[in-house]
Amino acid sequence: MATVLSVSGSPSATSRTARLLRHLDTRLTAQGHEVIPLDVRTLPAEALLGADFAHPAIVEAAALFARADGIVIGTPVYKAAYSGLLKSLLDLLPQYGLAGKTVLPLATGGTTAHVLAIDYALRPVLSSMGAAHIVPGWFTLDKDIAVGDDGTLTVAPGSAEALAQVVDQFSDAVGSRTALLAAAG
């Protein structure tokens, strides 16, 4: 079907955001998509903070964005906005680095006070980068994401249903767009 880049903008190695994305990657893979995970925290800090566009890791990350048909972007919410780590990567992509892409924005956070962070902080950036279609995103409370001692992830039922719905909408949108472009030649 489609190639999906799944980007975690969390700086934490034990991030609920990253674990949630990897959980959702499984659903997308089961729907026939090729999913490529990218944890921004694994990119060299000196390249991100020094805006080193030519660093091999940044060039490779930009190539992953270019290759993808769809992009899932997940971020924890800090100070009512997406993470600075995610911003540092987005700043290194071309101005229209999301042109022609279908994008699913996701966020996690500790309080419902930040539920609109996707719409007022992240969505405008994604739009300005030329995303062809930004599907409705979803904010998941940290308390709704549980990680077992064995590393298994459990999402509270209400959040799990909502996440399944937005992921399925994204899957349909990216799949339809990919099929349409293939048919057009």
C-alpha positions in Angstrom: 0.0 0.0 0.0 1.8 3.1 1.3 5.0 3.9 3.0 4.4 5.6 6.4 7.1 7.4 8.4 6.2 7.3 12.1 8.0 10.1 13.9 8.4 10.4 17.7 9.4 13.8 18.9 9.9 12.8 22.5 13.4 13.3 24.0 12.8 10.5 26.5 14.1 6.9 26.1 11.1 5.6 28.1 8.6 7.8 26.3 4.9 7.0 26.4 4.7 8.9 23.1 7.2 6.7 21.3 5.7 3.5 22.8 2.2 4.6 21.7 3.5 5.3 18.2 5.2 1.9 17.9 1.9 0.4 19.1 0.0 2.2 16.4 2.7 1.2 13.8 1.6 -2.4 14.4 -2.0 -1.5 13.3 -0.8 0.3 10.2 1.5 -2.6 9.3 -1.4 -5.0 9.7 -3.4 -2.8 7.2 -0.7 -3.4 4.6 1.5 -0.3 5.0 5.3 -0.3 5.2 6.0 1.6 8.4 9.4 3.2 9.1 9.9 4.4 12.7 12.0 7.4 13.4 12.8 8.5 17.0 14.1 12.0 16.7 16.0 11.6 20.0 18.3 9.1 18.2 19.6 11.8 15.8 22.8 13.6 16.8 22.1 16.5 19.1 24.9 18.6 17.6 23.4 18.2 14.2 19.9 19.2 15.4 21.0 22.1 17.6 23.7 23.3 15.2 21.3 23.2 12.3 23.7 21.1 10.3 21.6 20.4 7.2 24.5 18.5 5.6 25.0 16.0 8.5 24.5 12.5 7.2 21.9 11.7 9.8 19.9 14.8 8.9 20.2 14.1 5.2 19.0 10.5 5.8 16.0 11.7 8.0 15.0 14.2 5.3 15.2 11.4 2.7 12.8 9.4 4.9 10.3 12.2 4.9 10.7 12.6 1.1 10.2 8.8 0.6 7.1 8.6 2.7 3.5 8.7 1.4 2.2 9.4 4.8 3.6 10.7 8.1 2.5 10.1 11.6 3.9 12.7 14.0 3.7 12.1 17.7 4.9 14.5 20.4 4.6 15.0 24.1 3.1 18.4 24.9 5.5 20.7 26.9 4.5 24.2 27.8 1.3 23.9 25.7 3.2 23.1 22.5 5.0 20.3 20.7 8.4 19.3 21.8 11.5 21.4 21.0 13.2 18.3 19.8 10.5 17.8 17.1 10.8 21.5 16.2 14.5 21.2 15.7 14.0 18.4 13.2 11.1 20.1 11.4 13.3 23.3 11.1 15.9 21.2 9.2 13.5 19.9 6.6 12.9 21.8 3.3 10.3 24.5 3.5 7.8 22.3 1.7 9.1 19.0 3.1 5.6 17.7 3.7 4.3 18.6 0.2 2.0 15.9 -1.1 2.0 14.0 2.2 -0.9 12.8 4.3 -0.2 13.6 7.9 -1.6 12.3 11.2 -0.7 14.5 14.2 -0.8 12.9 17.7 0.1 14.2 21.1 0.4 13.0 24.6 0.3 15.0 27.8 -0.6 15.1 31.5 -3.7 17.3 31.4 -6.7 18.0 29.2 -5.6 21.7 29.4 -3.3 20.9 26.5 -5.7 19.0 24.3 -5.8 21.8 21.7 -2.0 21.8 21.3 -2.3 19.8 18.1 -4.6 22.3 16.5 -3.0 25.6 17.6 0.7 24.6 17.7 1.4 21.6 15.5 -1.2 21.7 12.7 -0.2 25.2 11.5 3.5 24.1 11.2 2.5 21.0 9.3 0.3 23.0 7.0 2.9 25.6 6.3 5.3 22.8 5.3 2.8 21.9 2.5 1.1 18.8 3.8 -1.5 17.8 1.2 -3.9 16.4 3.8 -3.8 16.6 7.6 -6.3 14.2 9.0 -7.9 14.8 12.4 -5.4 14.1 15.1 -5.7 12.9 18.7 -4.5 13.9 22.1 -4.0 11.0 24.6 -3.6 11.6 28.3 -0.6 10.1 29.9 -2.8 8.3 32.5 -4.5 6.5 29.6 -1.2 4.9 28.5 0.1 2.1 30.7 3.4 0.2 30.2 3.7 -3.2 31.9 6.8 -4.6 33.5 7.3 -6.6 30.3 7.1 -3.5 28.1 3.6 -4.2 26.8 1.5 -1.2 26.2 -2.1 -0.9 27.2 -4.3 2.1 26.2 -7.5 2.9 28.2 -10.6 1.7 26.3 -12.0 5.1 25.4 -8.6 6.4 24.1 -7.9 3.1 22.4 -11.1 3.4 20.4 -10.5 7.0 19.4 -6.9 6.2 18.4 -8.0 3.2 16.3 -10.5 5.5 14.5 -8.0 8.3 13.7 -5.4 5.7 12.6 -7.9 4.0 10.4 -8.9 7.4 8.9 -5.3 8.1 8.2 -4.7 4.7 6.7 -7.7 5.1 4.4 -6.6 8.6 3.4 -2.9 7.7 2.7 -3.9 4.5 1.0 -6.4 6.2 -1.3 -4.0 9.0 -2.2 -1.2 6.4 -3.0 -3.6 4.4 -5.2 -4.8 7.6 -7.0 -1.2 8.7 -7.7 -0.3 5.2 -8.9 -3.3 5.1 -11.2 -2.3 8.6 -12.6 1.1 7.2 -13.5 
